[in-house]
Amino acid sequence: MNNDGRLSRNYLKGKIGDMQNVIVYASGHNLRKILSKLAQDAKDFLVQIYLAWLFGCERVKRPKIIFG
């Protein structure tokens, strides 16, 4: 079985189990994307705070949080 998308063995029975497994997989995939974007935005924001402290700037840009 191919696990490229982290879709492992389905332990749920029948067609309903298959549908539930796909929904759970899609939810996990979307959650990974959202958390990755939030982590990148937090990293960028912390770098800007550090640079503002380092160079004495009064204004720090907030990151745009856009999903998609």
PDB file as gemmi writes it, atoms N, CA and C in Angstrom:
CRYST1    1.000    1.000    1.000  90.00  90.00  90.00 P 1                      
ATOM      1  N   MET A   1       0.844  -1.184   0.000  1.00  0.00           N  
ATOM      2  CA  MET A   1       0.000   0.000   0.000  1.00  0.00           C  
ATOM      3  C   MET A   1       0.889   1.247   0.000  1.00  0.00           C  
ATOM      4  N   ASN A   2       0.502   2.227  -0.740  1.00  0.00           N  
ATOM      5  CA  ASN A   2       1.280   3.461  -0.873  1.00  0.00           C  
ATOM      6  C   ASN A   2       0.871   4.454   0.207  1.00  0.00           C  
ATOM      7  N   ASN A   3       1.852   4.986   0.953  1.00  0.00           N  
ATOM      8  CA  ASN A   3       1.558   5.925   2.037  1.00  0.00           C  
ATOM      9  C   ASN A   3       2.097   7.314   1.744  1.00  0.00           C  
ATOM     10  N   ASP A   4       2.102   7.740   0.511  1.00  0.00           N  
ATOM     11  CA  ASP A   4       2.625   9.064   0.176  1.00  0.00           C  
ATOM     12  C   ASP A   4       1.852  10.171   0.874  1.00  0.00           C  
ATOM     13  N   GLY A   5       0.548  10.061   0.930  1.00  0.00           N  
ATOM     14  CA  GLY A   5      -0.273  11.096   1.542  1.00  0.00           C  
ATOM     15  C   GLY A   5      -0.619  10.801   2.986  1.00  0.00           C  
ATOM     16  N   ARG A   6       0.103   9.868   3.599  1.00  0.00           N  
ATOM     17  CA  ARG A   6      -0.132   9.453   4.985  1.00  0.00           C  
ATOM     18  C   ARG A   6      -1.514   8.843   5.171  1.00  0.00           C  
ATOM     19  N   LEU A   7      -2.070   8.318   4.109  1.00  0.00           N  
ATOM     20  CA  LEU A   7      -3.355   7.636   4.185  1.00  0.00           C  
ATOM     21  C   LEU A   7      -3.039   6.157   4.361  1.00  0.00           C  
ATOM     22  N   SER A   8      -3.030   5.695   5.609  1.00  0.00           N  
ATOM     23  CA  SER A   8      -2.619   4.330   5.890  1.00  0.00           C  
ATOM     24  C   SER A   8      -3.815   3.385   5.815  1.00  0.00           C  
ATOM     25  N   ARG A   9      -3.649   2.196   6.348  1.00  0.00           N  
ATOM     26  CA  ARG A   9      -4.677   1.170   6.265  1.00  0.00           C  
ATOM     27  C   ARG A   9      -5.985   1.639   6.892  1.00  0.00           C  
ATOM     28  N   ASN A  10      -7.079   1.285   6.232  1.00  0.00           N  
ATOM     29  CA  ASN A  10      -8.409   1.636   6.710  1.00  0.00           C  
ATOM     30  C   ASN A  10      -8.927   0.503   7.590  1.00  0.00           C  
ATOM     31  N   TYR A  11      -9.117   0.782   8.888  1.00  0.00           N  
ATOM     32  CA  TYR A  11      -9.625  -0.224   9.809  1.00  0.00           C  
ATOM     33  C   TYR A  11     -11.142  -0.157   9.946  1.00  0.00           C  
ATOM     34  N   LEU A  12     -11.774   0.771   9.270  1.00  0.00           N  
ATOM     35  CA  LEU A  12     -13.225   0.891   9.321  1.00  0.00           C  
ATOM     36  C   LEU A  12     -13.838   0.021   8.230  1.00  0.00           C  
ATOM     37  N   LYS A  13     -15.033  -0.510   8.477  1.00  0.00           N  
ATOM     38  CA  LYS A  13     -15.608  -1.515   7.598  1.00  0.00           C  
ATOM     39  C   LYS A  13     -16.595  -0.913   6.603  1.00  0.00           C  
ATOM     40  N   GLY A  14     -16.506  -1.355   5.358  1.00  0.00           N  
ATOM     41  CA  GLY A  14     -17.495  -1.031   4.343  1.00  0.00           C  
ATOM     42  C   GLY A  14     -17.303   0.324   3.682  1.00  0.00           C  
ATOM     43  N   LYS A  15     -18.311   0.681   2.873  1.00  0.00           N  
ATOM     44  CA  LYS A  15     -18.250   1.950   2.145  1.00  0.00           C  
ATOM     45  C   LYS A  15     -18.325   3.142   3.084  1.00  0.00           C  
ATOM     46  N   ILE A  16     -19.115   3.041   4.140  1.00  0.00           N  
ATOM     47  CA  ILE A  16     -19.208   4.143   5.105  1.00  0.00           C  
ATOM     48  C   ILE A  16     -17.863   4.334   5.795  1.00  0.00           C  
ATOM     49  N   GLY A  17     -17.202   3.241   6.120  1.00  0.00           N  
ATOM     50  CA  GLY A  17     -15.873   3.327   6.723  1.00  0.00           C  
ATOM     51  C   GLY A  17     -14.873   3.982   5.791  1.00  0.00           C  
ATOM     52  N   ASP A  18     -14.965   3.661   4.503  1.00  0.00           N  
ATOM     53  CA  ASP A  18     -14.083   4.300   3.521  1.00  0.00           C  
ATOM     54  C   ASP A  18     -14.323   5.805   3.468  1.00  0.00           C  
ATOM     55  N   MET A  19     -15.597   6.203   3.473  1.00  0.00           N  
ATOM     56  CA  MET A  19     -15.918   7.632   3.430  1.00  0.00           C  
ATOM     57  C   MET A  19     -15.441   8.340   4.694  1.00  0.00           C  
ATOM     58  N   GLN A  20     -15.617   7.700   5.848  1.00  0.00           N  
ATOM     59  CA  GLN A  20     -15.160   8.301   7.102  1.00  0.00           C  
ATOM     60  C   GLN A  20     -13.645   8.443   7.116  1.00  0.00           C  
ATOM     61  N   ASN A  21     -12.954   7.445   6.598  1.00  0.00           N  
ATOM     62  CA  ASN A  21     -11.497   7.484   6.569  1.00  0.00           C  
ATOM     63  C   ASN A  21     -10.994   8.641   5.709  1.00  0.00           C  
ATOM     64  N   VAL A  22     -11.624   8.881   4.583  1.00  0.00           N  
ATOM     65  CA  VAL A  22     -11.216   9.978   3.707  1.00  0.00           C  
ATOM     66  C   VAL A  22     -11.473  11.326   4.376  1.00  0.00           C  
ATOM     67  N   ILE A  23     -12.589  11.458   5.073  1.00  0.00           N  
ATOM     68  CA  ILE A  23     -12.897  12.720   5.762  1.00  0.00           C  
ATOM     69  C   ILE A  23     -11.881  12.990   6.864  1.00  0.00           C  
ATOM     70  N   VAL A  24     -11.541  11.963   7.630  1.00  0.00           N  
ATOM     71  CA  VAL A  24     -10.546  12.126   8.696  1.00  0.00           C  
ATOM     72  C   VAL A  24      -9.190  12.485   8.098  1.00  0.00           C  
ATOM     73  N   TYR A  25      -8.812  11.831   7.000  1.00  0.00           N  
ATOM     74  CA  TYR A  25      -7.545  12.136   6.336  1.00  0.00           C  
ATOM     75  C   TYR A  25      -7.523  13.582   5.845  1.00  0.00           C  
ATOM     76  N   ALA A  26      -8.611  14.022   5.202  1.00  0.00           N  
ATOM     77  CA  ALA A  26      -8.665  15.388   4.665  1.00  0.00           C  
ATOM     78  C   ALA A  26      -8.604  16.416   5.790  1.00  0.00           C  
ATOM     79  N   SER A  27      -9.263  16.134   6.907  1.00  0.00           N  
ATOM     80  CA  SER A  27      -9.211  17.050   8.052  1.00  0.00           C  
ATOM     81  C   SER A  27      -7.795  17.161   8.592  1.00  0.00           C  
ATOM     82  N   GLY A  28      -7.116  16.039   8.718  1.00  0.00           N  
ATOM     83  CA  GLY A  28      -5.732  16.052   9.190  1.00  0.00           C  
ATOM     84  C   GLY A  28      -4.812  16.786   8.236  1.00  0.00           C  
ATOM     85  N   HIS A  29      -5.031  16.600   6.948  1.00  0.00           N  
ATOM     86  CA  HIS A  29      -4.213  17.282   5.940  1.00  0.00           C  
ATOM     87  C   HIS A  29      -4.400  18.797   6.034  1.00  0.00           C  
ATOM     88  N   ASN A  30      -5.650  19.237   6.145  1.00  0.00           N  
ATOM     89  CA  ASN A  30      -5.921  20.671   6.263  1.00  0.00           C  
ATOM     90  C   ASN A  30      -5.345  21.240   7.548  1.00  0.00           C  
ATOM     91  N   LEU A  31      -5.425  20.489   8.636  1.00  0.00           N  
ATOM     92  CA  LEU A  31      -4.872  20.946   9.908  1.00  0.00           C  
ATOM     93  C   LEU A  31      -3.356  21.100   9.814  1.00  0.00           C  
ATOM     94  N   ARG A  32      -2.677  20.164   9.144  1.00  0.00           N  
ATOM     95  CA  ARG A  32      -1.222  20.286   8.950  1.00  0.00           C  
ATOM     96  C   ARG A  32      -0.881  21.537   8.154  1.00  0.00           C  
ATOM     97  N   LYS A  33      -1.664  21.847   7.127  1.00  0.00           N  
ATOM     98  CA  LYS A  33      -1.412  23.049   6.330  1.00  0.00           C  
ATOM     99  C   LYS A  33      -1.607  24.315   7.159  1.00  0.00           C  
ATOM    100  N   ILE A  34      -2.667  24.359   7.961  1.00  0.00           N  
ATOM    101  CA  ILE A  34      -2.947  25.534   8.791  1.00  0.00           C  
ATOM    102  C   ILE A  34      -1.849  25.726   9.827  1.00  0.00           C  
ATOM    103  N   LEU A  35      -1.443  24.652  10.503  1.00  0.00           N  
ATOM    104  CA  LEU A  35      -0.402  24.758  11.524  1.00  0.00           C  
ATOM    105  C   LEU A  35       0.936  25.158  10.920  1.00  0.00           C  
ATOM    106  N   SER A  36       1.220  24.683   9.720  1.00  0.00           N  
ATOM    107  CA  SER A  36       2.456  25.073   9.045  1.00  0.00           C  
ATOM    108  C   SER A  36       2.458  26.564   8.735  1.00  0.00           C  
ATOM    109  N   LYS A  37       1.338  27.074   8.250  1.00  0.00           N  
ATOM    110  CA  LYS A  37       1.222  28.500   7.940  1.00  0.00           C  
ATOM    111  C   LYS A  37       1.337  29.345   9.206  1.00  0.00           C  
ATOM    112  N   LEU A  38       0.687  28.920  10.294  1.00  0.00           N  
ATOM    113  CA  LEU A  38       0.775  29.656  11.554  1.00  0.00           C  
ATOM    114  C   LEU A  38       2.200  29.660  12.099  1.00  0.00           C  
ATOM    115  N   ALA A  39       2.892  28.542  11.977  1.00  0.00           N  
ATOM    116  CA  ALA A  39       4.274  28.476  12.456  1.00  0.00           C  
ATOM    117  C   ALA A  39       5.162  29.418  11.653  1.00  0.00           C  
ATOM    118  N   GLN A  40       4.971  29.472  10.342  1.00  0.00           N  
ATOM    119  CA  GLN A  40       5.769  30.376   9.508  1.00  0.00           C  
ATOM    120  C   GLN A  40       5.475  31.833   9.847  1.00  0.00           C  
ATOM    121  N   ASP A  41       4.195  32.173  10.052  1.00  0.00           N  
ATOM    122  CA  ASP A  41       3.831  33.545  10.413  1.00  0.00           C  
ATOM    123  C   ASP A  41       4.410  33.935  11.766  1.00  0.00           C  
ATOM    124  N   ALA A  42       4.374  33.015  12.725  1.00  0.00           N  
ATOM    125  CA  ALA A  42       4.936  33.301  14.048  1.00  0.00           C  
ATOM    126  C   ALA A  42       6.440  33.510  13.953  1.00  0.00           C  
ATOM    127  N   LYS A  43       7.099  32.709  13.140  1.00  0.00           N  
ATOM    128  CA  LYS A  43       8.545  32.853  12.951  1.00  0.00           C  
ATOM    129  C   LYS A  43       8.869  34.212  12.330  1.00  0.00           C  
ATOM    130  N   ASP A  44       8.136  34.589  11.296  1.00  0.00           N  
ATOM    131  CA  ASP A  44       8.361  35.884  10.648  1.00  0.00           C  
ATOM    132  C   ASP A  44       8.128  37.039  11.620  1.00  0.00           C  
ATOM    133  N   PHE A  45       7.083  36.928  12.440  1.00  0.00           N  
ATOM    134  CA  PHE A  45       6.769  37.975  13.402  1.00  0.00           C  
ATOM    135  C   PHE A  45       7.875  38.107  14.452  1.00  0.00           C  
ATOM    136  N   LEU A  46       8.374  36.987  14.941  1.00  0.00           N  
ATOM    137  CA  LEU A  46       9.453  37.031  15.932  1.00  0.00           C  
ATOM    138  C   LEU A  46      10.740  37.601  15.344  1.00  0.00           C  
ATOM    139  N   VAL A  47      11.018  37.302  14.092  1.00  0.00           N  
ATOM    140  CA  VAL A  47      12.195  37.881  13.434  1.00  0.00           C  
ATOM    141  C   VAL A  47      12.038  39.392  13.335  1.00  0.00           C  
ATOM    142  N   GLN A  48      10.847  39.864  13.008  1.00  0.00           N  
ATOM    143  CA  GLN A  48      10.630  41.308  12.914  1.00  0.00           C  
ATOM    144  C   GLN A  48      10.740  41.986  14.275  1.00  0.00           C  
ATOM    145  N   ILE A  49      10.263  41.334  15.322  1.00  0.00           N  
ATOM    146  CA  ILE A  49      10.421  41.901  16.666  1.00  0.00           C  
ATOM    147  C   ILE A  49      11.899  41.993  17.022  1.00  0.00           C  
ATOM    148  N   TYR A  50      12.656  40.954  16.712  1.00  0.00           N  
ATOM    149  CA  TYR A  50      14.087  40.959  16.995  1.00  0.00           C  
ATOM    150  C   TYR A  50      14.786  42.075  16.222  1.00  0.00           C  
ATOM    151  N   LEU A  51      14.452  42.230  14.948  1.00  0.00           N  
ATOM    152  CA  LEU A  51      15.078  43.282  14.143  1.00  0.00           C  
ATOM    153  C   LEU A  51      14.691  44.664  14.648  1.00  0.00           C  
ATOM    154  N   ALA A  52      13.450  44.826  15.093  1.00  0.00           N  
ATOM    155  CA  ALA A  52      13.023  46.114  15.640  1.00  0.00           C  
ATOM    156  C   ALA A  52      13.794  46.423  16.920  1.00  0.00           C  
ATOM    157  N   TRP A  53      13.993  45.419  17.741  1.00  0.00           N  
ATOM    158  CA  TRP A  53      14.764  45.614  18.969  1.00  0.00           C  
ATOM    159  C   TRP A  53      16.229  45.904  18.640  1.00  0.00           C  
ATOM    160  N   LEU A  54      16.741  45.206  17.639  1.00  0.00           N  
ATOM    161  CA  LEU A  54      18.146  45.349  17.270  1.00  0.00           C  
ATOM    162  C   LEU A  54      18.438  46.728  16.687  1.00  0.00           C  
ATOM    163  N   PHE A  55      17.569  47.226  15.832  1.00  0.00           N  
ATOM    164  CA  PHE A  55      17.814  48.494  15.153  1.00  0.00           C  
ATOM    165  C   PHE A  55      17.026  49.655  15.749  1.00  0.00           C  
ATOM    166  N   GLY A  56      16.241  49.428  16.764  1.00  0.00           N  
ATOM    167  CA  GLY A  56      15.524  50.496  17.445  1.00  0.00           C  
ATOM    168  C   GLY A  56      14.345  51.048  16.673  1.00  0.00           C  
ATOM    169  N   CYS A  57      13.734  50.254  15.831  1.00  0.00           N  
ATOM    170  CA  CYS A  57      12.553  50.712  15.086  1.00  0.00           C  
ATOM    171  C   CYS A  57      11.353  50.770  16.027  1.00  0.00           C  
ATOM    172  N   GLU A  58      10.458  51.709  15.744  1.00  0.00           N  
ATOM    173  CA  GLU A  58       9.276  51.852  16.583  1.00  0.00           C  
ATOM    174  C   GLU A  58       8.087  51.059  16.057  1.00  0.00           C  
ATOM    175  N   ARG A  59       8.133  50.665  14.811  1.00  0.00           N  
ATOM    176  CA  ARG A  59       6.979  50.018  14.214  1.00  0.00           C  
ATOM    177  C   ARG A  59       7.357  48.618  13.731  1.00  0.00           C  
ATOM    178  N   VAL A  60       6.534  47.650  14.085  1.00  0.00           N  
ATOM    179  CA  VAL A  60       6.735  46.268  13.658  1.00  0.00           C  
ATOM    180  C   VAL A  60       5.514  45.850  12.854  1.00  0.00           C  
ATOM    181  N   LYS A  61       5.744  45.312  11.648  1.00  0.00           N  
ATOM    182  CA  LYS A  61       4.634  44.868  10.817  1.00  0.00           C  
ATOM    183  C   LYS A  61       4.084  43.552  11.356  1.00  0.00           C  
ATOM    184  N   ARG A  62       2.760  43.445  11.403  1.00  0.00           N  
ATOM    185  CA  ARG A  62       2.139  42.195  11.796  1.00  0.00           C  
ATOM    186  C   ARG A  62       1.999  41.311  10.567  1.00  0.00           C  
ATOM    187  N   PRO A  63       2.152  40.013  10.738  1.00  0.00           N  
ATOM    188  CA  PRO A  63       2.017  39.126   9.574  1.00  0.00           C  
ATOM    189  C   PRO A  63       0.562  39.007   9.143  1.00  0.00           C  
ATOM    190  N   LYS A  64       0.359  38.876   7.839  1.00  0.00           N  
ATOM    191  CA  LYS A  64      -0.981  38.620   7.325  1.00  0.00           C  
ATOM    192  C   LYS A  64      -1.248  37.136   7.463  1.00  0.00           C  
ATOM    193  N   ILE A  65      -2.371  36.805   8.046  1.00  0.00           N  
ATOM    194  CA  ILE A  65      -2.737  35.406   8.177  1.00  0.00           C  
ATOM    195  C   ILE A  65      -3.801  35.121   7.129  1.00  0.00           C  
ATOM    196  N   ILE A  66      -3.371  34.433   6.095  1.00  0.00           N  
ATOM    197  CA  ILE A  66      -4.262  34.084   4.992  1.00  0.00           C  
ATOM    198  C   ILE A  66      -4.130  32.588   4.774  1.00  0.00           C  
ATOM    199  N   PHE A  67      -5.234  31.902   4.821  1.00  0.00           N  
ATOM    200  CA  PHE A  67      -5.211  30.461   4.604  1.00  0.00           C  
ATOM    201  C   PHE A  67      -5.628  30.176   3.172  1.00  0.00           C  
ATOM    202  N   GLY A  68      -4.847  29.318   2.533  1.00  0.00           N  
ATOM    203  CA  GLY A  68      -5.237  28.897   1.195  1.00  0.00           C  
ATOM    204  C   GLY A  68      -4.223  29.119   0.166  1.00  0.00           C  
TER     205      GLY A  68                                                      
END                                                                             
